[in-house]
Amino acid sequence: MPSSEAGPFAERGNKLDRAFRLLFAGDPSALDGCTEEESKSLKWAKDMTILLSGGEEIHTEKDDCRMSIPDLPNGGEADAIVPTRFRSMDLKSGMLREYREQMAAYAYGLMLRHFTEEWTCSLLFLDLREVVHMRFTFEEAKGIVEAVIASKRDPESLATPGGACGWCAFKEVCQARLNLAAESLAALHLKEGLEALKDDPEKLARFIVGCNPLEDMLKSAKEHAKSYFDNGGPGVPGFKLQSRKGNEFVSPVDVLACFPGATLEEICGYYGEMSGTKFRLAWTERRGSQEAPENLIQSKPGSTFIKAAPPPKEPKAKKPKARK
């Protein structure tokens, strides 16, 4: 879990990271200071890590999980690695976010350390109890990292809000993001408000991009507001602390133990459909390098949404032919 994030997110992330490692070390005080939901999520993360390890040795010690990344002075640190399966696990809190650049850097460093050409990074989203897998080849990860470094070293480049903002240490104070946010807020102060932007695609695009840092700031503000309610504090005027019960579940092992006469078809019927991601993962874990039968994977109706697109690449200038 990255330690560069600012504010309460870093504090909570560091706490969960320590608890996760202590759980694997068998420390009875591992979950001290964690809420009931955090404890459940950490136990889920431990079980998922063991499942993804396929029975191979899991390393959670910081020295084992730390890697050097060329041209990145601080390197990186995974939360758990399984070297023999070329896989690492990284705990994430909050909502699903884009971590491709960060995971590419981790994969690059770990492939260099363990002398392999492929690596899979598994993101364990604690609050959602969801897993996202990212698989990289060496050349793919190396290319992503080098492209990010090159863009940052370009003397003519300015800080540009994008997909990497989520794991930047300065995301909450970045002037480029703040300027876009201020521009978006200013647009709403116009007499026509949002209506003035709807007929201008370029202004609408800037408004959407400008709202992204506002979402991050709102999330941070809510976390700060929540802290005022802790330990019976005075709270924040106009708000109250709302709790929501987590979804109930029974582990597959306990289900099989409770219904010994049930057939496999019945058990699967109780659990419902398996996601395509989990099916491919299970197939890879049990069948090795064979590809999963895609004809068995069905798709539900999709949806469309807006997502930031990378800028178009400029055509390379053709080199003049050498004269004979």
C-alpha positions as CSV (number, residue, x, y, z in Angstrom):
1,M,0.0,0.0,0.0
2,P,1.6,3.3,-1.0
3,S,2.8,5.5,1.8
4,S,2.9,8.7,-0.2
5,E,-0.7,9.7,0.1
6,A,-1.4,12.7,2.4
7,G,-3.7,13.1,5.3
8,P,-6.0,10.6,7.0
9,F,-5.9,8.2,4.1
10,A,-2.2,7.6,4.7
11,E,-2.7,7.1,8.4
12,R,-5.5,4.5,7.9
13,G,-3.5,2.9,5.1
14,N,-0.5,2.5,7.3
15,K,-2.6,1.1,10.1
16,L,-4.2,-1.5,7.9
17,D,-0.8,-2.4,6.3
18,R,0.7,-3.1,9.7
19,A,-2.3,-5.1,10.8
20,F,-2.2,-7.2,7.7
21,R,1.5,-8.1,8.2
22,L,0.9,-8.8,11.9
23,L,-2.0,-11.1,11.0
24,F,0.4,-13.2,8.8
25,A,3.0,-13.1,11.6
26,G,0.4,-14.6,14.0
27,D,0.5,-11.6,16.4
28,P,-2.5,-11.7,18.7
29,S,-2.6,-7.9,18.8
30,A,-2.7,-7.6,15.0
31,L,-6.3,-6.1,14.9
32,D,-5.9,-3.8,18.0
33,G,-7.1,-0.4,17.0
34,C,-9.1,-1.6,14.0
35,T,-12.9,-1.3,13.7
36,E,-15.1,-4.4,13.4
37,E,-15.5,-3.9,9.7
38,E,-11.7,-3.3,9.2
39,S,-11.0,-6.5,11.1
40,K,-13.4,-8.5,8.8
41,S,-11.8,-6.9,5.7
42,L,-8.3,-7.7,6.8
43,K,-9.2,-11.3,7.5
44,W,-10.8,-11.5,4.1
45,A,-7.6,-10.0,2.6
46,K,-5.5,-12.7,4.4
47,D,-7.8,-15.5,3.2
48,M,-7.7,-14.1,-0.4
49,T,-3.9,-13.8,-0.3
50,I,-3.6,-17.5,0.8
51,L,-6.1,-18.5,-2.0
52,L,-4.1,-16.6,-4.6
53,S,-0.8,-18.1,-3.4
54,G,-1.9,-21.5,-4.5
55,G,-0.3,-23.1,-1.5
56,E,3.1,-21.5,-2.3
57,E,5.2,-19.5,0.3
58,I,3.9,-16.0,1.0
59,H,6.3,-13.2,1.9
60,T,4.9,-10.2,3.9
61,E,8.1,-8.9,5.6
62,K,8.9,-5.4,4.4
63,D,12.4,-6.4,3.2
64,D,11.0,-9.2,1.1
65,C,8.3,-7.0,-0.4
66,R,10.5,-4.0,-1.2
67,M,11.8,-3.5,-4.7
68,S,14.1,-1.1,-6.6
69,I,12.7,0.5,-9.7
70,P,15.1,2.1,-12.2
71,D,15.1,5.9,-12.1
72,L,12.6,6.0,-9.2
73,P,14.6,6.8,-6.1
74,N,12.0,5.6,-3.6
75,G,11.3,2.3,-5.3
76,G,8.2,0.5,-4.1
77,E,6.8,-1.9,-1.6
78,A,4.1,-4.5,-2.1
79,D,2.0,-5.8,0.8
80,A,2.7,-9.5,0.0
81,I,4.5,-11.4,-2.7
82,V,4.5,-15.0,-3.9
83,P,7.8,-15.2,-5.8
84,T,7.2,-18.8,-7.1
85,R,3.9,-17.7,-8.7
86,F,5.2,-14.3,-9.9
87,R,2.4,-12.5,-8.1
88,S,2.2,-9.7,-5.6
89,M,-0.8,-8.4,-3.5
90,D,-1.5,-4.7,-2.7
91,L,-4.1,-3.6,-0.2
92,K,-6.3,-0.6,-1.2
93,S,-9.0,1.2,0.8
94,G,-11.9,3.2,-0.5
95,M,-13.5,2.9,-3.9
96,L,-12.1,1.3,-7.1
97,R,-9.5,3.5,-8.7
98,E,-7.0,3.3,-11.6
99,Y,-3.7,2.1,-10.4
100,R,-2.2,0.8,-13.6
101,E,0.9,3.0,-13.6
102,Q,1.7,2.2,-10.0
103,M,1.2,-1.5,-10.5
104,A,3.3,-1.4,-13.7
105,A,6.1,0.1,-11.6
106,Y,5.8,-2.6,-9.0
107,A,5.7,-5.4,-11.6
108,Y,8.8,-3.9,-13.3
109,G,10.8,-3.8,-10.1
110,L,9.7,-7.3,-9.0
111,M,10.5,-8.8,-12.4
112,L,13.9,-7.4,-12.2
113,R,14.4,-8.7,-8.7
114,H,13.1,-12.2,-9.4
115,F,14.4,-12.6,-13.0
116,T,11.1,-13.3,-14.8
117,E,9.3,-12.0,-17.9
118,E,5.7,-11.8,-16.5
119,W,4.2,-10.6,-13.3
120,T,0.6,-10.4,-11.9
121,C,-0.4,-7.7,-9.4
122,S,-3.5,-8.4,-7.4
123,L,-5.3,-5.4,-5.9
124,L,-7.3,-6.2,-2.8
125,F,-9.9,-3.5,-2.2
126,L,-10.6,-3.9,1.5
127,D,-13.8,-1.8,1.9
128,L,-15.4,-3.4,-1.2
129,R,-13.9,-6.9,-0.7
130,E,-13.1,-7.0,-4.4
131,V,-10.0,-8.2,-6.3
132,V,-8.6,-6.7,-9.5
133,H,-5.8,-8.5,-11.3
134,M,-3.3,-6.8,-13.6
135,R,-0.8,-8.9,-15.5
136,F,2.3,-7.4,-17.2
137,T,5.0,-8.6,-19.4
138,F,8.5,-7.2,-18.7
139,E,8.5,-5.0,-21.8
140,E,5.0,-3.7,-21.2
141,A,5.7,-2.7,-17.6
142,K,9.1,-1.2,-18.5
143,G,7.4,0.8,-21.3
144,I,4.7,2.2,-19.0
145,V,7.2,3.3,-16.3
146,E,9.7,4.8,-18.8
147,A,6.9,6.8,-20.5
148,V,5.7,8.2,-17.1
149,I,9.3,9.1,-16.2
150,A,10.0,10.7,-19.6
151,S,6.9,12.9,-19.3
152,K,7.9,14.1,-15.9
153,R,11.5,14.9,-17.0
154,D,10.4,16.9,-20.1
155,P,11.4,20.5,-19.2
156,E,8.5,21.9,-21.3
157,S,5.9,19.7,-19.7
158,L,3.6,21.0,-17.0
159,A,1.8,19.0,-14.3
160,T,-1.1,17.4,-16.1
161,P,-4.1,15.9,-14.2
162,G,-4.6,12.3,-15.3
163,G,-4.9,8.7,-14.3
164,A,-1.7,8.8,-12.1
165,C,-3.1,11.6,-9.8
166,G,-4.7,9.0,-7.5
167,W,-1.3,7.9,-6.1
168,C,0.6,11.2,-6.3
169,A,1.9,12.6,-3.0
170,F,0.9,16.1,-4.0
171,K,-2.6,15.4,-5.4
172,E,-4.4,17.5,-2.8
173,V,-2.1,20.6,-3.3
174,C,-1.2,20.3,-7.0
175,Q,-1.7,23.7,-8.5
176,A,-2.7,22.3,-11.9
177,R,-5.5,20.3,-10.3
178,L,-6.6,23.2,-8.1
179,N,-6.7,25.5,-11.1
180,L,-9.0,23.1,-13.0
181,A,-11.2,22.8,-9.9
182,A,-11.4,26.5,-9.5
183,E,-12.3,26.9,-13.2
184,S,-15.1,24.3,-12.9
185,L,-16.5,26.1,-9.8
186,A,-16.3,29.5,-11.5
187,A,-18.3,28.1,-14.5
188,L,-21.2,27.2,-12.1
189,H,-21.3,30.8,-10.9
190,L,-22.2,32.1,-14.3
191,K,-25.8,33.1,-14.8
192,E,-26.4,30.2,-17.2
193,G,-24.5,27.7,-14.9
194,L,-23.9,24.3,-16.5
195,E,-26.2,25.2,-19.4
196,A,-23.4,27.5,-20.7
197,L,-21.1,24.5,-21.1
198,K,-23.4,22.0,-22.7
199,D,-23.0,23.4,-26.2
200,D,-19.3,23.6,-26.1
201,P,-17.5,20.2,-26.1
202,E,-14.1,21.7,-25.2
203,K,-15.4,23.6,-22.2
204,L,-17.5,20.6,-21.1
205,A,-14.4,18.4,-21.2
206,R,-12.4,20.9,-19.0
207,F,-15.3,21.1,-16.6
208,I,-15.4,17.3,-16.2
209,V,-11.7,17.0,-15.7
210,G,-11.8,19.9,-13.2
211,C,-14.4,18.1,-11.1
212,N,-12.1,15.1,-10.5
213,P,-10.0,16.8,-7.9
214,L,-13.2,18.2,-6.3
215,E,-14.3,14.5,-5.8
216,D,-11.0,13.7,-4.1
217,M,-11.2,16.8,-1.9
218,L,-14.8,15.9,-0.9
219,K,-13.7,12.4,0.0
220,S,-10.9,13.8,2.1
221,A,-13.2,16.4,3.8
222,K,-15.7,13.7,4.7
223,E,-12.9,11.6,6.3
224,H,-11.9,14.6,8.3
225,A,-15.5,15.3,9.3
226,K,-15.9,11.7,10.3
227,S,-13.0,12.0,12.7
228,Y,-14.9,14.7,14.7
229,F,-17.5,12.1,15.6
230,D,-14.9,9.6,16.9
231,N,-14.9,8.9,20.7
232,G,-18.1,10.8,21.2
233,G,-16.8,14.1,19.8
234,P,-19.0,17.1,19.0
235,G,-19.3,16.1,15.4
236,V,-19.8,18.5,12.5
237,P,-22.9,20.9,12.3
238,G,-25.5,19.7,9.9
239,F,-24.2,16.1,9.7
240,K,-24.6,12.9,11.6
241,L,-22.6,9.7,11.7
242,Q,-24.4,6.9,9.8
243,S,-23.5,3.2,10.1
244,R,-24.4,0.6,7.6
245,K,-24.4,-3.2,8.3
246,G,-22.0,-5.1,6.1
247,N,-23.3,-7.9,3.8
248,E,-23.6,-11.3,5.5
249,F,-21.8,-14.2,4.0
250,V,-20.9,-17.8,4.7
251,S,-17.6,-19.3,3.6
252,P,-17.7,-22.2,1.0
253,V,-16.0,-24.5,3.5
254,D,-18.7,-23.9,6.1
255,V,-21.5,-24.4,3.5
256,L,-20.1,-27.8,2.5
257,A,-19.8,-28.8,6.2
258,C,-23.4,-27.8,6.9
259,F,-24.9,-29.6,3.9
260,P,-22.8,-32.8,3.4
261,G,-25.5,-34.4,1.2
262,A,-25.8,-31.5,-1.2
263,T,-24.5,-32.0,-4.7
264,L,-22.0,-29.6,-6.3
265,E,-24.7,-28.3,-8.6
266,E,-26.9,-27.4,-5.6
267,I,-24.0,-25.7,-3.8
268,C,-23.2,-23.7,-7.0
269,G,-26.9,-22.8,-7.3
270,Y,-26.9,-21.3,-3.8
271,Y,-23.8,-19.2,-4.6
272,G,-25.0,-18.0,-8.0
273,E,-22.9,-17.2,-11.1
274,M,-19.1,-16.9,-11.0
275,S,-17.7,-13.7,-12.5
276,G,-15.6,-14.0,-15.6
277,T,-12.6,-12.7,-13.8
278,K,-12.8,-15.3,-11.0
279,F,-13.4,-18.1,-13.6
280,R,-10.3,-17.1,-15.6
281,L,-8.3,-17.0,-12.3
282,A,-9.6,-20.4,-11.2
283,W,-8.8,-21.8,-14.6
284,T,-5.3,-20.5,-14.6
285,E,-4.7,-21.7,-11.0
286,R,-5.9,-25.2,-11.7
287,R,-5.0,-25.7,-15.4
288,G,-1.7,-23.9,-15.5
289,S,-0.9,-21.9,-18.7
290,Q,-4.0,-23.0,-20.6
291,E,-6.4,-20.3,-21.6
292,A,-9.9,-20.4,-20.2
293,P,-12.7,-21.4,-22.7
294,E,-14.0,-17.9,-23.5
295,N,-17.1,-19.5,-25.1
296,L,-18.4,-20.3,-21.6
297,I,-18.1,-16.7,-20.4
298,Q,-21.4,-14.9,-20.9
299,S,-21.9,-11.1,-20.8
300,K,-24.8,-9.2,-19.2
301,P,-26.0,-6.0,-20.8
302,G,-23.3,-3.4,-20.7
303,S,-23.4,0.4,-20.1
304,T,-21.7,3.4,-21.5
305,F,-19.9,6.1,-19.6
306,I,-17.4,8.9,-20.1
307,K,-13.7,8.2,-19.4
308,A,-10.6,10.4,-20.1
309,A,-8.8,9.3,-23.2
310,P,-5.1,9.7,-23.8
311,P,-4.0,12.5,-26.2
312,P,-3.5,11.4,-29.8
313,K,0.0,10.5,-30.7
314,E,1.8,12.9,-33.1
315,P,3.0,11.2,-36.3
316,K,6.7,10.6,-36.4
317,A,8.7,12.6,-38.9
318,K,9.9,10.5,-41.8
319,K,13.7,10.3,-42.0
320,P,15.1,11.5,-45.4
321,K,16.4,8.7,-47.5
322,A,20.2,8.6,-47.8
323,R,21.5,9.5,-51.2
324,K,23.5,6.8,-53.0
